[in-house]
Amino acid sequence: MFENLNKRLGKLNVIDIGLVKWACVVFGIILCKIFPQLININYSILVLLLLALSALPTYKFWIKN
């Protein structure tokens, strides 16, 4: 299953990946419009979530050979 997904991801270029990131940002804005109580989350929790979600990609890009 993952081999097929990796093969399909190889077809994407930098612009496609950037568009996916912006689509995720817009999705987050839509979620905050639907559930306004999400805006009241403590910033420290958001920073911890950001670090947890970015740890593996950062490791693979900068550290792993």
Rosetta constraint file for C-alpha pairs under 8 A:
AtomPair CA 1 CA 5 HARMONIC 6.52 0.50
AtomPair CA 2 CA 6 HARMONIC 6.02 0.50
AtomPair CA 3 CA 7 HARMONIC 6.14 0.50
AtomPair CA 4 CA 8 HARMONIC 6.26 0.50
AtomPair CA 5 CA 9 HARMONIC 6.07 0.50
AtomPair CA 6 CA 10 HARMONIC 6.28 0.50
AtomPair CA 7 CA 11 HARMONIC 7.34 0.50
AtomPair CA 8 CA 12 HARMONIC 7.69 0.50
AtomPair CA 12 CA 16 HARMONIC 5.74 0.50
AtomPair CA 12 CA 17 HARMONIC 6.80 0.50
AtomPair CA 13 CA 17 HARMONIC 6.49 0.50
AtomPair CA 14 CA 18 HARMONIC 6.19 0.50
AtomPair CA 15 CA 19 HARMONIC 6.17 0.50
AtomPair CA 16 CA 20 HARMONIC 6.32 0.50
AtomPair CA 17 CA 21 HARMONIC 6.35 0.50
AtomPair CA 18 CA 22 HARMONIC 6.34 0.50
AtomPair CA 19 CA 23 HARMONIC 6.11 0.50
AtomPair CA 20 CA 24 HARMONIC 6.32 0.50
AtomPair CA 21 CA 25 HARMONIC 6.44 0.50
AtomPair CA 22 CA 26 HARMONIC 6.26 0.50
AtomPair CA 23 CA 27 HARMONIC 6.11 0.50
AtomPair CA 24 CA 28 HARMONIC 6.20 0.50
AtomPair CA 25 CA 29 HARMONIC 6.37 0.50
AtomPair CA 26 CA 30 HARMONIC 6.23 0.50
AtomPair CA 27 CA 31 HARMONIC 6.22 0.50
AtomPair CA 28 CA 32 HARMONIC 6.26 0.50
AtomPair CA 29 CA 33 HARMONIC 6.25 0.50
AtomPair CA 30 CA 34 HARMONIC 6.25 0.50
AtomPair CA 31 CA 35 HARMONIC 5.87 0.50
AtomPair CA 31 CA 36 HARMONIC 7.97 0.50
AtomPair CA 32 CA 36 HARMONIC 5.09 0.50
AtomPair CA 32 CA 37 HARMONIC 7.60 0.50
AtomPair CA 32 CA 38 HARMONIC 5.97 0.50
AtomPair CA 32 CA 39 HARMONIC 6.50 0.50
AtomPair CA 36 CA 40 HARMONIC 7.75 0.50
AtomPair CA 37 CA 41 HARMONIC 7.54 0.50
AtomPair CA 41 CA 45 HARMONIC 7.14 0.50
AtomPair CA 41 CA 46 HARMONIC 7.32 0.50
AtomPair CA 42 CA 46 HARMONIC 6.72 0.50
AtomPair CA 43 CA 47 HARMONIC 6.16 0.50
AtomPair CA 44 CA 48 HARMONIC 6.18 0.50
AtomPair CA 45 CA 49 HARMONIC 6.12 0.50
AtomPair CA 46 CA 50 HARMONIC 6.07 0.50
AtomPair CA 47 CA 51 HARMONIC 6.19 0.50
AtomPair CA 48 CA 52 HARMONIC 6.09 0.50
AtomPair CA 49 CA 53 HARMONIC 6.09 0.50
AtomPair CA 50 CA 54 HARMONIC 6.10 0.50
AtomPair CA 51 CA 55 HARMONIC 5.88 0.50
AtomPair CA 54 CA 58 HARMONIC 5.97 0.50
AtomPair CA 55 CA 59 HARMONIC 6.11 0.50
AtomPair CA 56 CA 60 HARMONIC 6.15 0.50
AtomPair CA 57 CA 61 HARMONIC 6.05 0.50
AtomPair CA 58 CA 62 HARMONIC 5.94 0.50
AtomPair CA 58 CA 63 HARMONIC 7.65 0.50
AtomPair CA 59 CA 63 HARMONIC 5.12 0.50
AtomPair CA 59 CA 64 HARMONIC 6.20 0.50
AtomPair CA 60 CA 64 HARMONIC 4.98 0.50
AtomPair CA 60 CA 65 HARMONIC 7.81 0.50
